[in-house]
């Protein structure tokens, strides 16, 4: 019976969104950004997978340039590809797109590996700054924008709320932001239910090395005197 309860306990966490692995991209000027780098600033990230040869993408491009400039609390990436061709786009195509559609506020790059491309364009992927998970994937620009704005606004929750706490994993360490006052107990479990780490999180202690843990998915329980939440961590 004990093992049954443990199994139910573990399975219940799989309804939670999983933290994604980090991914870096480089534009035609040689400037690089990564998903975690953006989320670490407290901004939500919208990745817009767009095709140079996609008529819908072209017709809506100007609107995205205007929206990104008007919403600096959200970072927009333009992941450019060719929807109907296997050829790799050129930097000349990218520069013309940026200039013609006023994409100065959008970090635009050629998605040469088609990391963000899937089946067709336009496609939007929204990442939350709260816990680095994907909160929207699809073709609706209105839903993508709404999800990103809600995620960015959520970090303004009361300081002592565990829901406002942000975290990300990078370079073998677990980093926390928007840390509540007082002590927060951090317990990390593997998927067999074994407790791998017990940490004490405070405003003056927000970074923890966990580089010795094997790659995989872990469950992180955060608790203080008033609340408890559980999140997933992906170590890659």
C-alpha positions as CSV (number, residue, x, y, z in Angstrom):
1,X,0.0,0.0,0.0
2,X,2.9,2.4,0.8
3,X,4.2,1.9,-2.8
4,X,0.8,2.5,-4.2
5,X,0.5,5.9,-2.4
6,X,4.0,6.8,-3.6
7,X,3.0,5.9,-7.2
8,X,-0.1,8.1,-7.0
9,X,2.0,10.9,-5.4
10,X,4.5,10.9,-8.3
11,X,1.9,10.5,-11.1
12,X,-0.1,13.5,-9.8
13,X,2.7,15.8,-10.6
14,X,2.7,15.0,-14.3
15,X,-0.3,17.3,-14.7
16,X,2.1,20.2,-14.0
17,X,3.9,21.9,-16.9
18,X,7.5,20.8,-17.4
19,X,10.3,23.2,-17.4
20,X,11.9,23.2,-20.8
21,X,15.6,22.9,-21.5
22,X,17.6,26.0,-22.5
23,X,18.2,26.8,-26.1
24,X,20.5,29.4,-27.7
25,X,20.1,31.2,-31.0
26,X,22.3,33.6,-33.0
27,X,21.2,36.3,-35.4
28,X,22.9,37.5,-38.6
29,X,25.0,40.0,-36.7
30,X,26.5,37.4,-34.5
31,X,24.5,38.3,-31.4
32,X,23.2,35.4,-29.3
33,X,20.3,35.0,-26.9
34,X,19.0,32.0,-25.0
35,X,15.6,31.1,-23.7
36,X,16.8,31.2,-20.0
37,X,18.6,34.5,-20.6
38,X,15.3,36.1,-21.6
39,X,13.2,34.5,-18.9
40,X,15.9,35.4,-16.3
41,X,15.0,39.1,-16.9
42,X,11.4,38.4,-15.7
43,X,9.9,38.8,-19.2
44,X,7.8,36.2,-20.9
45,X,9.1,35.0,-24.3
46,X,7.1,34.6,-27.5
47,X,8.8,32.7,-30.3
48,X,7.0,33.5,-33.6
49,X,7.9,30.9,-36.2
50,X,7.4,32.7,-39.5
51,X,7.9,31.8,-43.1
52,X,9.3,34.3,-45.6
53,X,7.1,32.7,-48.2
54,X,4.0,32.5,-45.9
55,X,1.3,35.0,-47.0
56,X,-0.4,35.1,-43.6
57,X,3.0,35.7,-42.0
58,X,3.7,38.6,-44.3
59,X,0.3,40.2,-43.8
60,X,0.6,40.1,-40.0
61,X,4.2,41.0,-39.7
62,X,3.6,44.7,-39.3
63,X,1.2,44.1,-36.5
64,X,3.8,42.1,-34.6
65,X,6.4,44.9,-35.1
66,X,4.0,47.4,-33.5
67,X,2.9,45.0,-30.7
68,X,6.4,44.1,-29.7
69,X,7.4,47.8,-29.5
70,X,4.3,48.6,-27.4
71,X,4.9,45.7,-24.9
72,X,8.5,45.9,-23.7
73,X,7.6,43.5,-20.8
74,X,7.4,40.7,-23.3
75,X,10.4,39.6,-25.5
76,X,9.4,38.5,-29.0
77,X,11.7,36.3,-31.1
78,X,11.2,36.0,-34.9
79,X,12.3,32.4,-35.9
80,X,12.5,32.8,-39.7
81,X,12.2,29.9,-42.1
82,X,10.9,29.0,-45.5
83,X,7.5,27.2,-45.1
84,X,7.3,25.7,-48.6
85,X,11.0,25.1,-49.4
86,X,13.8,23.0,-47.9
87,X,16.3,25.8,-48.7
88,X,17.9,27.8,-45.9
89,X,16.9,31.5,-45.9
90,X,19.6,34.1,-46.3
91,X,20.6,37.0,-44.1
92,X,19.6,39.3,-46.9
93,X,16.1,38.0,-46.7
94,X,16.1,38.5,-43.0
95,X,17.4,42.1,-43.1
96,X,14.8,43.0,-45.7
97,X,12.0,41.5,-43.5
98,X,13.2,43.4,-40.4
99,X,13.4,46.7,-42.3
100,X,10.1,46.3,-44.3
101,X,8.0,45.3,-41.3
102,X,9.6,47.5,-38.6
103,X,10.8,44.6,-36.5
104,X,13.5,46.6,-34.6
105,X,11.9,45.5,-31.3
106,X,11.9,41.8,-32.3
107,X,15.0,39.7,-32.0
108,X,15.0,38.0,-35.4
109,X,17.2,35.1,-36.6
110,X,17.2,32.3,-39.2
111,X,15.8,29.1,-37.7
112,X,18.3,27.0,-39.8
113,X,17.7,23.9,-37.7
114,X,14.0,24.4,-37.7
115,X,14.0,24.0,-34.0
116,X,10.8,26.1,-33.6
117,X,9.2,25.0,-36.9
118,X,6.5,22.4,-36.9
119,X,4.2,21.5,-39.9
120,X,3.4,25.1,-40.8
121,X,3.6,28.8,-40.1
122,X,2.7,31.0,-38.4
123,X,3.3,29.2,-35.1
124,X,3.7,30.7,-31.7
125,X,5.5,29.2,-28.6
126,X,5.2,31.1,-25.3
127,X,7.5,30.6,-22.4
128,X,6.7,31.7,-18.8
129,X,9.3,33.6,-16.7
130,X,7.8,32.1,-13.5
131,X,9.1,28.5,-14.0
132,X,10.5,28.4,-17.5
133,X,7.7,26.2,-19.0
134,X,5.8,26.4,-22.2
135,X,2.3,27.9,-21.6
136,X,1.1,28.1,-25.2
137,X,1.8,26.6,-28.5
138,X,-0.4,27.2,-31.6
139,X,-1.3,29.4,-34.4
140,X,-3.4,32.1,-32.6
141,X,-1.5,35.4,-32.2
142,X,-4.2,36.7,-29.8
143,X,-3.8,33.7,-27.5
144,X,-0.1,33.9,-27.6
145,X,-0.1,37.5,-26.7
146,X,-2.6,37.1,-23.9
147,X,-0.6,34.2,-22.4
148,X,2.6,36.1,-22.5
149,X,1.1,39.2,-20.9
150,X,-0.5,37.2,-18.1
151,X,2.7,35.4,-17.4
152,X,4.7,38.7,-17.3
153,X,2.1,40.3,-15.1
154,X,2.1,37.3,-12.7
155,X,5.5,38.1,-11.4
156,X,4.0,41.2,-9.7
157,X,2.2,39.0,-7.2
158,X,2.8,39.8,-3.5
159,X,6.4,39.4,-2.4
160,X,5.8,36.6,0.1
161,X,3.8,34.5,-2.4
162,X,5.4,31.3,-3.5
163,X,3.5,31.6,-6.7
164,X,5.5,34.7,-7.6
165,X,8.8,32.8,-7.2
166,X,10.8,32.3,-10.4
167,X,13.5,29.7,-11.1
168,X,15.6,28.3,-13.8
169,X,18.4,25.7,-14.3
170,X,21.6,26.7,-16.1
171,X,25.2,25.5,-16.1
172,X,24.6,22.9,-13.3
173,X,23.0,25.3,-10.9
174,X,19.4,26.1,-9.8
175,X,18.8,29.8,-9.7
176,X,15.8,31.6,-8.0
177,X,14.3,35.0,-8.4
178,X,11.5,36.9,-6.7
179,X,12.3,35.0,-3.5
180,X,9.8,35.4,-0.6
181,X,10.9,36.8,2.8
182,X,12.0,34.3,5.4
183,X,13.0,30.7,4.8
184,X,11.6,28.6,2.1
185,X,12.2,24.8,2.2
186,X,13.2,23.3,-1.1
187,X,12.9,19.5,-1.5
188,X,14.0,17.9,-4.8
189,X,12.7,14.3,-5.6
190,X,13.6,12.0,-8.4
191,X,10.8,10.1,-10.2
192,X,11.0,7.1,-7.9
193,X,10.2,9.4,-4.9
194,X,13.7,9.5,-3.5
195,X,14.5,12.8,-1.9
196,X,17.7,14.0,-3.6
197,X,18.2,17.4,-2.0
198,X,16.9,19.5,0.9
199,X,17.8,23.2,0.5
200,X,16.9,26.4,2.4
201,X,16.1,29.3,0.2
202,X,16.4,32.9,1.4
203,X,16.8,36.3,-0.1
204,X,20.6,36.1,0.5
205,X,20.9,32.5,-0.7
206,X,19.3,32.0,-4.1
207,X,21.7,29.9,-6.1
208,X,22.4,26.2,-5.6
209,X,24.7,23.8,-7.4
210,X,23.0,20.5,-8.4
211,X,25.5,19.6,-11.1
212,X,26.0,16.1,-9.6
213,X,22.4,15.1,-10.2
214,X,21.9,12.9,-13.3
215,X,20.1,14.3,-16.3
216,X,16.3,13.9,-16.2
217,X,13.1,15.2,-14.7
218,X,12.8,16.0,-11.0
219,X,10.0,17.2,-8.8
220,X,10.7,20.3,-6.6
221,X,8.5,21.0,-3.6
222,X,8.7,24.6,-2.1
223,X,7.1,25.3,1.2
224,X,7.0,27.9,3.9
225,X,4.8,28.6,6.9
226,X,1.9,29.7,4.8
227,X,1.9,27.7,1.5
228,X,3.4,25.0,-0.6
229,X,3.8,24.5,-4.3
230,X,5.4,21.9,-6.5
231,X,7.2,22.4,-9.8
232,X,9.1,20.3,-12.3
233,X,12.8,20.7,-13.1
234,X,14.4,19.4,-16.3
235,X,18.2,18.8,-15.9
236,X,19.8,18.5,-19.3
